[in-house]
């Protein structure tokens, strides 16, 4: 089996994290991630993932939530 080595260069930059869970959409902007220059793949640190999970799974929505059902086009801008 011949596997050719592929170059992957990651740079840290803010990205938008989107998740659909239980029929609700969550969009969090300005999340730090390692982004592969060649493929666009996003890698998040364990601390970042833990923070996102705590924030999204919290019983009380935080001040950054936006109810998309009230938006005229159903899209976030």
N, C-alpha and C positions, 0 to 999 in steps of 0.2 A: 504494500500500500504506500503510495507516494503522496505525501501531504505537502503541498507547497506552503511556505511561510508567507503569511499576509501581514503587511504593516498596519498597525493600528496605533494612531496617535490620538490621545485623549487630552482635551483642554477643559478646564473648569469654567463653567459659565452658567448664568441663570436660565432656567427653562420653565415651561408651563407644565404642571403635573395635572393630568385629568384622570378621573376614575368614575365609573358607573357602579353603584352599589345599591341594591334593594330598590331599583327604579328611580334613584336620585343620581344626579350628576354633580360631581365635585370638581372644581377647577381651582387650582392654587398656582398663582403666578410667582415668579422670582424665586424658584427653588434651585438651590445650588446642586449641580450635577456634573459629573465628568462626561463629556460628549465626544464621541469618536469623530474625528474630522473626516474620515473616509466613509463611514456608514451612517452616522447620525445616531448611533446607539447611545442610550443614556444610562449611566451608572450612578446610583445614589449610595451615599455612605450609610452604614448601619444606623448611625445617630439620626440622619435625615429620615430614613424609613420609619424609625420608631416615632419620631415627632409627627410625621404625616399620619401614621396609624392612630396615635393618641388624639390628634386633632379631628380626624374624620370620624372616628368611632365614638367620640365624646357624646354624651347624652344631650348637652346643650350646644346648639350651633354657635359658633363665634361670630364676631361682628363682620367678618369678611364674606359671609354667605350672601347669595343673590338668588331669589326665587325665579327660576327660569320660566315657570308656568305663567307668570305675569308679563313676560316680555313679549311684545307683539309678534316677533318672528320666531320665538322659541330658541333663539341663538344667543350665545354670550358674545359680547364685544369687548 
